[in-house]
Amino acid sequence: MNLIRSSGAALALAALALSAQAAKVGVSWASFQEERWKTDEAAIKAQLAKDGHSYLSADAAGSPEKQLSDIDSLIAKGAQVLIVLSMDKDAILPAVRKAQQRKIPVIGYDRLIEAPGVFYITFDNKEVGRLQAKAILDVKPKGRYVMIKGSPTDPNADFVRAGQQEVLEPAIKRGDVQIVGEEYTDGWRPEVAQKNMEQILTRTGGKVDAVVASADGIAGGVAAALASRGLKGLPLSGQDGEFAALNRVALGQQTVSVWKDSRMLGQKAAEVASALAAGKPVVGAQKWNSGEKKTALDALLLTPVPVTRANLDVVVKSGWIGKAELCRGVSGASAPAACK
């Protein structure tokens, strides 16, 4: 009888210990307008569940003001760690300070939040830019280039652009490449990118040879603008591995989509949240201080993969996209190997 009681007490203590380790992880999304964030979310939720934690979330729907109130709400609901995809690099700072005052760890997810104590997890965005520019330069080593950048409120836009410039600079200095248009894209919105591209085409009389677009959604807007002017087959870049963009690559309408496997990013972010909730160090973290303020942050930088017609099979073999969706509308002898 004593043995039974002892066993019962031990089980109860073990259950209490497990309960004490479980944490509520709040995730503040800037906006769900882009296809990829739902993939990130699924990976975060799966890993948190595996680690015994619960998931809370809020969608700011593109509003920096709403994101501040969202984070207040997540804190009020008991979030013990925050994962934040910020809408605005500066507007988010009061919410970060409020969380830190309550000893709640903050993870800057995919977009930099440059504040002491924030953990930063993303893909290497300068490398994204390098890979984009290299792919375009490989197919168009000389010509009139347009640069369609990301949102001015997102530091990633400038990191990507810096990487692009590193690759293009020698060709620009030789006079082989001339940049004839350059614009930010508010909110990374495709319709804004389309309008910007249309205006550049008007200013240049349509004399454009290549477009270095910083994301797949932006590339979609650019492609629409080019098509409206009858400009087909121009070298065009993007990033994120969006399904529509990968299909454009297969069709020959986009040169490269730099793939950032957001399943991996979401999983790693959840693992970081678990470590921080337990007060443990994050395995593989490094010091990073390449932002405007040169704030030293603990960070994880994952490696992106450029996807072109030559290696489209990589996204099929990984289970990222099905062959039917990738190859929709693709036919003929010029079809890439992944679609044959």
KOLNU-813899 format. One record per residue (C-alpha): residue number from 0; residue in three letters; x, y, z. Coordinates in steps of 0.05 Angstrom, whole numbers. Example, Ala and Ser with C-alpha at 12.3 -4.5 7.8 and 13.67 -1.06 7.14 Angstrom:
<atoms>
k=0&r=ala&c1=246&c2=-90&c3=156
k=1&r=ser&c1=273&c2=-21&c3=143
</atoms>
This chain:
<atoms>
k=0&r=met&c1=0&c2=0&c3=0
k=1&r=asn&c1=57&c2=47&c3=17
k=2&r=leu&c1=90&c2=30&c3=-49
k=3&r=ile&c1=26&c2=48&c3=-86
k=4&r=arg&c1=21&c2=114&c3=-49
k=5&r=ser&c1=94&c2=129&c3=-63
k=6&r=ser&c1=86&c2=114&c3=-137
k=7&r=gly&c1=24&c2=158&c3=-140
k=8&r=ala&c1=61&c2=215&c3=-106
k=9&r=ala&c1=119&c2=208&c3=-155
k=10&r=leu&c1=73&c2=209&c3=-214
k=11&r=ala&c1=38&c2=271&c3=-187
k=12&r=leu&c1=105&c2=306&c3=-177
k=13&r=ala&c1=127&c2=287&c3=-247
k=14&r=ala&c1=62&c2=315&c3=-276
k=15&r=leu&c1=72&c2=380&c3=-237
k=16&r=ala&c1=143&c2=386&c3=-262
k=17&r=leu&c1=120&c2=375&c3=-334
k=18&r=ser&c1=65&c2=427&c3=-325
k=19&r=ala&c1=115&c2=477&c3=-297
k=20&r=gln&c1=159&c2=468&c3=-359
k=21&r=ala&c1=102&c2=481&c3=-408
k=22&r=ala&c1=99&c2=552&c3=-433
k=23&r=lys&c1=51&c2=596&c3=-472
k=24&r=val&c1=86&c2=623&c3=-534
k=25&r=gly&c1=54&c2=684&c3=-566
k=26&r=val&c1=65&c2=697&c3=-640
k=27&r=ser&c1=51&c2=766&c3=-669
k=28&r=trp&c1=44&c2=765&c3=-744
k=29&r=ala&c1=52&c2=829&c3=-784
k=30&r=ser&c1=4&c2=804&c3=-837
k=31&r=phe&c1=-19&c2=739&c3=-868
k=32&r=gln&c1=-25&c2=770&c3=-938
k=33&r=glu&c1=34&c2=729&c3=-964
k=34&r=glu&c1=27&c2=655&c3=-978
k=35&r=arg&c1=89&c2=635&c3=-939
k=36&r=trp&c1=68&c2=656&c3=-868
k=37&r=lys&c1=17&c2=601&c3=-862
k=38&r=thr&c1=73&c2=551&c3=-875
k=39&r=asp&c1=116&c2=584&c3=-822
k=40&r=glu&c1=58&c2=582&c3=-773
k=41&r=ala&c1=45&c2=507&c3=-784
k=42&r=ala&c1=118&c2=492&c3=-770
k=43&r=ile&c1=119&c2=534&c3=-707
k=44&r=lys&c1=55&c2=503&c3=-680
k=45&r=ala&c1=79&c2=432&c3=-694
k=46&r=gln&c1=146&c2=441&c3=-659
k=47&r=leu&c1=115&c2=477&c3=-599
k=48&r=ala&c1=65&c2=420&c3=-591
k=49&r=lys&c1=122&c2=370&c3=-595
k=50&r=asp&c1=158&c2=408&c3=-540
k=51&r=gly&c1=95&c2=411&c3=-496
k=52&r=his&c1=81&c2=485&c3=-504
k=53&r=ser&c1=18&c2=522&c3=-525
k=54&r=tyr&c1=10&c2=571&c3=-583
k=55&r=leu&c1=-24&c2=639&c3=-581
k=56&r=ser&c1=-26&c2=684&c3=-642
k=57&r=ala&c1=-50&c2=750&c3=-669
k=58&r=asp&c1=-51&c2=779&c3=-740
k=59&r=ala&c1=-37&c2=854&c3=-745
k=60&r=ala&c1=-64&c2=855&c3=-816
k=61&r=gly&c1=-10&c2=903&c3=-839
k=62&r=ser&c1=-22&c2=954&c3=-784
k=63&r=pro&c1=37&c2=974&c3=-738
k=64&r=glu&c1=-13&c2=1004&c3=-689
k=65&r=lys&c1=-53&c2=940&c3=-685
k=66&r=gln&c1=10&c2=900&c3=-675
k=67&r=leu&c1=25&c2=940&c3=-612
k=68&r=ser&c1=-44&c2=924&c3=-584
k=69&r=asp&c1=-37&c2=852&c3=-607
k=70&r=ile&c1=26&c2=843&c3=-565
k=71&r=asp&c1=-9&c2=875&c3=-505
k=72&r=ser&c1=-64&c2=824&c3=-514
k=73&r=leu&c1=-15&c2=765&c3=-520
k=74&r=ile&c1=19&c2=787&c3=-456
k=75&r=ala&c1=-48&c2=794&c3=-421
k=76&r=lys&c1=-65&c2=723&c3=-442
k=77&r=gly&c1=-2&c2=698&c3=-408
k=78&r=ala&c1=49&c2=692&c3=-463
k=79&r=gln&c1=116&c2=674&c3=-432
k=80&r=val&c1=156&c2=681&c3=-496
k=81&r=leu&c1=141&c2=725&c3=-557
k=82&r=ile&c1=157&c2=710&c3=-629
k=83&r=val&c1=147&c2=774&c3=-669
k=84&r=leu&c1=145&c2=784&c3=-744
k=85&r=ser&c1=147&c2=860&c3=-742
k=86&r=met&c1=110&c2=905&c3=-789
k=87&r=asp&c1=152&c2=966&c3=-774
k=88&r=lys&c1=223&c2=964&c3=-747
k=89&r=asp&c1=214&c2=1027&c3=-704
k=90&r=ala&c1=140&c2=1024&c3=-686
k=91&r=ile&c1=149&c2=956&c3=-653
k=92&r=leu&c1=200&c2=980&c3=-602
k=93&r=pro&c1=152&c2=1003&c3=-547
k=94&r=ala&c1=119&c2=934&c3=-547
k=95&r=val&c1=187&c2=900&c3=-542
k=96&r=arg&c1=207&c2=944&c3=-483
k=97&r=lys&c1=141&c2=928&c3=-448
k=98&r=ala&c1=153&c2=853&c3=-457
k=99&r=gln&c1=224&c2=857&c3=-432
k=100&r=gln&c1=203&c2=896&c3=-371
k=101&r=arg&c1=160&c2=836&c3=-354
k=102&r=lys&c1=219&c2=789&c3=-366
k=103&r=ile&c1=186&c2=760&c3=-428
k=104&r=pro&c1=239&c2=739&c3=-480
k=105&r=val&c1=227&c2=767&c3=-550
k=106&r=ile&c1=247&c2=733&c3=-615
k=107&r=gly&c1=251&c2=776&c3=-677
k=108&r=tyr&c1=225&c2=729&c3=-730
k=109&r=asp&c1=252&c2=735&c3=-801
k=110&r=arg&c1=254&c2=812&c3=-795
k=111&r=leu&c1=303&c2=848&c3=-751
k=112&r=ile&c1=281&c2=881&c3=-687
k=113&r=glu&c1=343&c2=920&c3=-667
k=114&r=ala&c1=337&c2=924&c3=-592
k=115&r=pro&c1=384&c2=897&c3=-539
k=116&r=gly&c1=363&c2=828&c3=-513
k=117&r=val&c1=321&c2=809&c3=-574
k=118&r=phe&c1=338&c2=742&c3=-605
k=119&r=tyr&c1=341&c2=746&c3=-681
k=120&r=ile&c1=325&c2=687&c3=-727
k=121&r=thr&c1=323&c2=692&c3=-802
k=122&r=phe&c1=356&c2=669&c3=-866
k=123&r=asp&c1=420&c2=704&c3=-887
k=124&r=asn&c1=386&c2=761&c3=-924
k=125&r=lys&c1=450&c2=791&c3=-954
k=126&r=glu&c1=463&c2=723&c3=-984
k=127&r=val&c1=392&c2=723&c3=-1012
k=128&r=gly&c1=409&c2=788&c3=-1048
k=129&r=arg&c1=475&c2=761&c3=-1073
k=130&r=leu&c1=442&c2=698&c3=-1101
k=131&r=gln&c1=387&c2=739&c3=-1135
k=132&r=ala&c1=437&c2=786&c3=-1169
k=133&r=lys&c1=483&c2=730&c3=-1189
k=134&r=ala&c1=427&c2=692&c3=-1223
k=135&r=ile&c1=406&c2=753&c3=-1263
k=136&r=leu&c1=477&c2=772&c3=-1280
k=137&r=asp&c1=491&c2=702&c3=-1305
k=138&r=val&c1=437&c2=707&c3=-1357
k=139&r=lys&c1=443&c2=782&c3=-1371
k=140&r=pro&c1=515&c2=805&c3=-1359
k=141&r=lys&c1=503&c2=872&c3=-1393
k=142&r=gly&c1=442&c2=916&c3=-1396
k=143&r=arg&c1=394&c2=965&c3=-1363
k=144&r=tyr&c1=372&c2=939&c3=-1295
k=145&r=val&c1=314&c2=957&c3=-1250
k=146&r=met&c1=317&c2=945&c3=-1175
k=147&r=ile&c1=249&c2=934&c3=-1142
k=148&r=lys&c1=263&c2=931&c3=-1067
k=149&r=gly&c1=223&c2=910&c3=-1007
k=150&r=ser&c1=187&c2=952&c3=-955
k=151&r=pro&c1=225&c2=1014&c3=-929
k=152&r=thr&c1=202&c2=997&c3=-858
k=153&r=asp&c1=233&c2=927&c3=-861
k=154&r=pro&c1=308&c2=923&c3=-850
k=155&r=asn&c1=310&c2=860&c3=-892
k=156&r=ala&c1=296&c2=903&c3=-954
k=157&r=asp&c1=363&c2=938&c3=-944
k=158&r=phe&c1=401&c2=875&c3=-926
k=159&r=val&c1=377&c2=842&c3=-990
k=160&r=arg&c1=393&c2=904&c3=-1031
k=161&r=ala&c1=463&c2=907&c3=-1001
k=162&r=gly&c1=476&c2=836&c3=-1022
k=163&r=gln&c1=451&c2=851&c3=-1092
k=164&r=gln&c1=498&c2=911&c3=-1097
k=165&r=glu&c1=559&c2=870&c3=-1075
k=166&r=val&c1=550&c2=826&c3=-1136
k=167&r=leu&c1=530&c2=880&c3=-1186
k=168&r=glu&c1=581&c2=932&c3=-1166
k=169&r=pro&c1=639&c2=907&c3=-1210
k=170&r=ala&c1=593&c2=905&c3=-1271
k=171&r=ile&c1=566&c2=974&c3=-1255
k=172&r=lys&c1=637&c2=1002&c3=-1249
k=173&r=arg&c1=655&c2=971&c3=-1317
k=174&r=gly&c1=594&c2=1003&c3=-1348
k=175&r=asp&c1=564&c2=935&c3=-1366
k=176&r=val&c1=504&c2=946&c3=-1321
k=177&r=gln&c1=465&c2=1010&c3=-1314
k=178&r=ile&c1=411&c2=1017&c3=-1260
k=179&r=val&c1=355&c2=1056&c3=-1294
k=180&r=gly&c1=303&c2=1051&c3=-1238
k=181&r=glu&c1=300&c2=1035&c3=-1164
k=182&r=glu&c1=241&c2=1036&c3=-1117
k=183&r=tyr&c1=219&c2=1009&c3=-1049
k=184&r=thr&c1=154&c2=970&c3=-1045
k=185&r=asp&c1=110&c2=992&c3=-987
k=186&r=gly&c1=88&c2=931&c3=-947
k=187&r=trp&c1=121&c2=884&c3=-998
k=188&r=arg&c1=54&c2=888&c3=-1035
k=189&r=pro&c1=51&c2=861&c3=-1106
k=190&r=glu&c1=3&c2=916&c3=-1129
k=191&r=val&c1=53&c2=969&c3=-1105
k=192&r=ala&c1=109&c2=934&c3=-1142
k=193&r=gln&c1=67&c2=932&c3=-1205
k=194&r=lys&c1=52&c2=1006&c3=-1201
k=195&r=asn&c1=126&c2=1023&c3=-1189
k=196&r=met&c1=147&c2=980&c3=-1247
k=197&r=glu&c1=95&c2=1011&c3=-1293
k=198&r=gln&c1=121&c2=1081&c3=-1276
k=199&r=ile&c1=193&c2=1060&c3=-1289
k=200&r=leu&c1=173&c2=1031&c3=-1356
k=201&r=thr&c1=140&c2=1096&c3=-1374
k=202&r=arg&c1=200&c2=1137&c3=-1353
k=203&r=thr&c1=249&c2=1093&c3=-1392
k=204&r=gly&c1=205&c2=1083&c3=-1453
k=205&r=gly&c1=204&c2=1009&c3=-1438
k=206&r=lys&c1=280&c2=1004&c3=-1446
k=207&r=val&c1=293&c2=953&c3=-1391
k=208&r=asp&c1=335&c2=890&c3=-1397
k=209&r=ala&c1=328&c2=857&c3=-1328
k=210&r=val&c1=293&c2=866&c3=-1262
k=211&r=val&c1=322&c2=848&c3=-1195
k=212&r=ala&c1=260&c2=842&c3=-1152
k=213&r=ser&c1=271&c2=827&c3=-1078
k=214&r=ala&c1=213&c2=778&c3=-1066
k=215&r=asp&c1=167&c2=731&c3=-1103
k=216&r=gly&c1=104&c2=772&c3=-1088
k=217&r=ile&c1=140&c2=833&c3=-1115
k=218&r=ala&c1=162&c2=793&c3=-1176
k=219&r=gly&c1=89&c2=776&c3=-1189
k=220&r=gly&c1=72&c2=850&c3=-1192
k=221&r=val&c1=132&c2=864&c3=-1237
k=222&r=ala&c1=113&c2=806&c3=-1283
k=223&r=ala&c1=43&c2=835&c3=-1291
k=224&r=ala&c1=72&c2=903&c3=-1309
k=225&r=leu&c1=120&c2=873&c3=-1359
k=226&r=ala&c1=65&c2=831&c3=-1391
k=227&r=ser&c1=21&c2=892&c3=-1399
k=228&r=arg&c1=76&c2=923&c3=-1442
k=229&r=gly&c1=89&c2=860&c3=-1481
k=230&r=leu&c1=156&c2=850&c3=-1448
k=231&r=lys&c1=162&c2=775&c3=-1438
k=232&r=gly&c1=221&c2=733&c3=-1418
k=233&r=leu&c1=261&c2=788&c3=-1383
k=234&r=pro&c1=307&c2=762&c3=-1328
k=235&r=leu&c1=270&c2=770&c3=-1262
k=236&r=ser&c1=287&c2=749&c3=-1191
k=237&r=gly&c1=249&c2=737&c3=-1127
k=238&r=gln&c1=253&c2=699&c3=-1061
k=239&r=asp&c1=211&c2=655&c3=-1015
k=240&r=gly&c1=195&c2=597&c3=-1061
k=241&r=glu&c1=122&c2=618&c3=-1069
k=242&r=phe&c1=84&c2=568&c3=-1111
k=243&r=ala&c1=64&c2=619&c3=-1164
k=244&r=ala&c1=136&c2=641&c3=-1170
k=245&r=leu&c1=163&c2=571&c3=-1176
k=246&r=asn&c1=112&c2=559&c3=-1231
k=247&r=arg&c1=137&c2=622&c3=-1266
k=248&r=val&c1=208&c2=594&c3=-1261
k=249&r=ala&c1=184&c2=529&c3=-1293
k=250&r=leu&c1=148&c2=570&c3=-1348
k=251&r=gly&c1=210&c2=612&c3=-1361
k=252&r=gln&c1=177&c2=676&c3=-1335
k=253&r=gln&c1=222&c2=684&c3=-1274
k=254&r=thr&c1=296&c2=669&c3=-1271
k=255&r=val&c1=305&c2=651&c3=-1197
k=256&r=ser&c1=267&c2=645&c3=-1132
k=257&r=val&c1=315&c2=644&c3=-1073
k=258&r=trp&c1=282&c2=591&c3=-1030
k=259&r=lys&c1=280&c2=601&c3=-956
k=260&r=asp&c1=249&c2=537&c3=-929
k=261&r=ser&c1=201&c2=569&c3=-879
k=262&r=arg&c1=185&c2=501&c3=-850
k=263&r=met&c1=257&c2=500&c3=-823
k=264&r=leu&c1=253&c2=572&c3=-800
k=265&r=gly&c1=188&c2=560&c3=-762
k=266&r=gln&c1=214&c2=497&c3=-730
k=267&r=lys&c1=279&c2=531&c3=-708
k=268&r=ala&c1=241&c2=591&c3=-680
k=269&r=ala&c1=198&c2=545&c3=-638
k=270&r=glu&c1=261&c2=510&c3=-613
k=271&r=val&c1=290&c2=578&c3=-594
k=272&r=ala&c1=226&c2=595&c3=-557
k=273&r=ser&c1=229&c2=530&c3=-519
k=274&r=ala&c1=301&c2=543&c3=-498
k=275&r=leu&c1=287&c2=614&c3=-477
k=276&r=ala&c1=226&c2=593&c3=-438
k=277&r=ala&c1=269&c2=544&c3=-400
k=278&r=gly&c1=325&c2=595&c3=-389
k=279&r=lys&c1=373&c2=553&c3=-431
k=280&r=pro&c1=424&c2=575&c3=-483
k=281&r=val&c1=404&c2=568&c3=-556
k=282&r=val&c1=446&c2=516&c3=-592
k=283&r=gly&c1=482&c2=545&c3=-652
k=284&r=ala&c1=469&c2=618&c3=-635
k=285&r=gln&c1=520&c2=669&c3=-656
k=286&r=lys&c1=532&c2=743&c3=-643
k=287&r=trp&c1=507&c2=788&c3=-698
k=288&r=asn&c1=511&c2=864&c3=-704
k=289&r=ser&c1=500&c2=885&c3=-776
k=290&r=gly&c1=439&c2=929&c3=-765
k=291&r=glu&c1=437&c2=1005&c3=-770
k=292&r=lys&c1=451&c2=1012&c3=-695
k=293&r=lys&c1=503&c2=957&c3=-694
k=294&r=thr&c1=466&c2=926&c3=-635
k=295&r=ala&c1=498&c2=860&c3=-615
k=296&r=leu&c1=444&c2=807&c3=-616
k=297&r=asp&c1=443&c2=732&c3=-607
k=298&r=ala&c1=421&c2=703&c3=-674
k=299&r=leu&c1=410&c2=643&c3=-718
k=300&r=leu&c1=421&c2=655&c3=-793
k=301&r=leu&c1=397&c2=599&c3=-838
k=302&r=thr&c1=423&c2=585&c3=-909
k=303&r=pro&c1=379&c2=601&c3=-970
k=304&r=val&c1=379&c2=561&c3=-1035
k=305&r=pro&c1=372&c2=593&c3=-1105
k=306&r=val&c1=321&c2=555&c3=-1147
k=307&r=thr&c1=325&c2=561&c3=-1223
k=308&r=arg&c1=301&c2=518&c3=-1281
k=309&r=ala&c1=365&c2=478&c3=-1273
k=310&r=asn&c1=349&c2=453&c3=-1202
k=311&r=leu&c1=274&c2=458&c3=-1196
k=312&r=asp&c1=272&c2=385&c3=-1174
k=313&r=val&c1=299&c2=406&c3=-1105
k=314&r=val&c1=232&c2=436&c3=-1084
k=315&r=val&c1=193&c2=376&c3=-1109
k=316&r=lys&c1=239&c2=324&c3=-1075
k=317&r=ser&c1=235&c2=363&c3=-1009
k=318&r=gly&c1=159&c2=360&c3=-1010
k=319&r=trp&c1=154&c2=436&c3=-1014
k=320&r=ile&c1=110&c2=435&c3=-1077
k=321&r=gly&c1=78&c2=380&c3=-1119
k=322&r=lys&c1=101&c2=368&c3=-1190
k=323&r=ala&c1=31&c2=382&c3=-1218
k=324&r=glu&c1=28&c2=451&c3=-1186
k=325&r=leu&c1=100&c2=467&c3=-1203
k=326&r=cys&c1=92&c2=448&c3=-1276
k=327&r=arg&c1=22&c2=476&c3=-1289
k=328&r=gly&c1=19&c2=501&c3=-1361
k=329&r=val&c1=89&c2=476&c3=-1378
k=330&r=ser&c1=97&c2=435&c3=-1441
k=331&r=gly&c1=142&c2=422&c3=-1500
k=332&r=ala&c1=214&c2=405&c3=-1510
k=333&r=ser&c1=237&c2=468&c3=-1473
k=334&r=ala&c1=205&c2=444&c3=-1407
k=335&r=pro&c1=254&c2=440&c3=-1349
k=336&r=ala&c1=277&c2=370&c3=-1328
k=337&r=ala&c1=235&c2=373&c3=-1265
k=338&r=cys&c1=172&c2=377&c3=-1309
k=339&r=lys&c1=189&c2=319&c3=-1355
</atoms>
